[in-house]
């Protein structure tokens, strides 16, 4: 059983987050209880990078090393080095039920490797190279590119960087700002995760959310994926 003081803090935060996230009261309680148990100390201690990576890997089946760190950065929106209980619930709300605009902001934070407010060509190259196996086939099909040669395996990545830059740099100033990225994603949702996956697959998210069924899951969940801007999945 959780200590009385912990239960009180959970109750307070459940109420505080009511208008900030897309979870019911019961779901917020469940997620906060989960947060406390994950910490292993029956407290509201922050989740560090290693613990959070383990959750992304084992619970949401995310495996790209660079993007695991970048998703941590997107959850840790004030860059204080840890995931608090509030960040946990707010982040999962976007991660699992965010609107296209919310997810665009989340993804931009993940892709902005040096946190300078821009996505540079070098950052694009690093991200695409890191997730080459998973991303390149889909990206090549989307852009109609040929397969790279064995002599220069980075050739395909450089080609993609050029084309992605053209798609994302909406004002043609040679850099990708958040307004550029947001505008591009609104025009083509396929671009949301063009530099690597930042969200779990739909079936994985459904499996995670199904753990809430005993505490009144909503009748449907709205997913926004690059190849299908809005998909509503019925539960139960």
N, C-alpha and C positions, 0 to 999 in steps of 0.2 A: 504493500500500500504506500502511496505517496504521502509524504509528510504534509501536515496541515498547511504550513507556510507555502509549500510548493503548490498545493491545490489552490490556495488563495491567489497566488501570482498567476496561475493558469486562468482562473476565473476572471481576473482583472484584464489580462491581455486578450482573452476571448472577446470581451465586451469592447475593448479599445479598437480591435481590428475589424469590427463589424462592417464598417463602410469602406474598408481599405482592400478587402480581398473578396474573391468569388467562391467562398466556402460558407456552408451553413454553420450555425453555432456548434452543432454536434461535430461537424468535420473539423472546425477550428480546435475544439477540445481534444479530439483524437490526434491531430497533428502535433499539438503542443505536448500532449502526453508522450507521444512518440519521440519528440525532441528530447525530453527529459530522460527517457529510457536509453536513447542512443548515446547520450553523454556518459552513461554508465556511473554517474555519481549522484543520481537523483537530485540534480540541481539544474540551474539555468546557465551552466557554463557554456561558453561559445564552442561551436564545432570548429576545429582547426582544418586546415587544408587537407591533411591526410585522411582524417575521418570522413570529411565530406566527399573526397574522391572515392572512398570505399562505398559510400552510399550510392553515388552515381553509377559506379561499376556494377555492384551486386544487385541493387534494386531497380535501376533504370537501364542496365545493360549498355552503358556508354563506355567505350574503350579507348578512344583517341586521347593519348597522353596530353598533348598540348591543349586540346579543347576541354578536357576535364579541369585543367587549371583555369581556363578562361571562363567556364561556366561558374566555377567558384568565384571568380572576380565579378561576374555579373550578379550573383546573389549578394556578394559583399559590396553593396553599392556605395558605401562611404569609405571603402578601402582601409578598414581598421584591422584587417587580418583575421577576422573570424566571423562565423555565422551565428548571430544571436537568434533567440526564439522568434522575435519579430521578423527578422530577415528570412528565417526558415519558412514561415507561413506566407509572407508576402511573395517571396521568390517562387514557392510552389504554386501559388495562385497564377502567376504569369506562366510558369513552366508547364502547367497542366491545363489551364483554362484562359490564358491571356488572349486578348484581342490581337488582331494583326498589328496594330500600332504599338501595343505593349510589348509584343514579341520582337518587333523591329528594334525598339530601344534596348531591349535585353540583348539581342544578338549583336547590335552595334558595340555595346560595352565589351562583349566577349571578343569580337574581332579587332578591336582597337588595342593591340598588344601593348603599346607603351603608354596608353591612357592620355594621349595628347589631343583627343577629340577628332582624329582623322584616321582613315584606313589607307595606308600607303601601299605602293606596289610591293615593297619588301614584305610588308605584313601579309598581303594577299599570297605572295609566293610561299612564305612560311606556313600559312594555314593550309593552302592547297597541297603542299608537299607532305605535310603531316597527315592529312586525311586522303592521300592520293588513291589508295585502293578502293575506298568506299565512295569517294566523291567524283573522281575523274570520269568513270563510265557514264554516269548520269549527266554530268556537266558537258561532256563531249557530245552526247546525243542531243542535248538541249541546244547547243551552239553549232551543231553540224560539223565538228572537227574530225580530222583523220587521226588514226592512232600514231603515237610518237615512235621514232626509230629507236632501235636498241643502242645505237651509237651515242645518242644523247637523250637519256630518259627524262631530263629536265625540260626538254624542248616543248613537250605537251603542256607542262605547267606554265611556262612562259607565254605560250599561245593563249592559255586560259586567262592569265593575268591581264593580257592586252584586251581581251574581249570583255572580261568582267569589268575592267576599268571603264570601258566605253559604255557599258550598261548602267553602272552605278554613278559615274561622274556626270550628273544631270546638267550641271552648269558649265561643263567642259573647261574647268580651270586646272585640271591636272591633279586633283585631289578629291577624296570622297569624305564629305562631312556628314553629320547625322541627317541634316535636311535632304542631302543628296540620297542617302540610303533609304530614308523613310519614303521619299517620293518614288524611288525606283521600285521598292517593295509594294507600294500601293498600286503601281501600274502592272507589276508582274510578281505575284506571290512566290513564284519559283525562286526568286532571288533572295528570299528570306534566309535560307541556309546554304547559299551557293558556295561559301567558303568553308563549309564543314558543319556537321550536325550539332545543334545546341539544345535540342529538345528530344525527349524520348519518342520512340516509335509509338504509334497510336495504340497497338495492342498491349504494349508494356504499361502505358499510362492507364488504360482501362483496368489492367490487372491490379495496379497499385490502388486505384480508386475503389476497386471492388472490395477492398478490405474495410471500407466504410459502410458496406451494405447493411450491416446489423445496426448502424446508427443513422438510417434514413438517407441513403444516397438520393440525389435528385433523379428525376426520370430520364434525363439526357445529359450528355456532356458535349460541348462544342470544341472540336479540334480544328486548328488551322495549320495545314501542311503546305509545303511549297507546290506540290502537284495538284492540290485541291484546296483553294482558299478557305472554304468553310464546310465542314462535315459534321453533322450531328449524329451521334451514336446513342441509340436507345439502350438503357440499362435494364437488367432484369429480364 
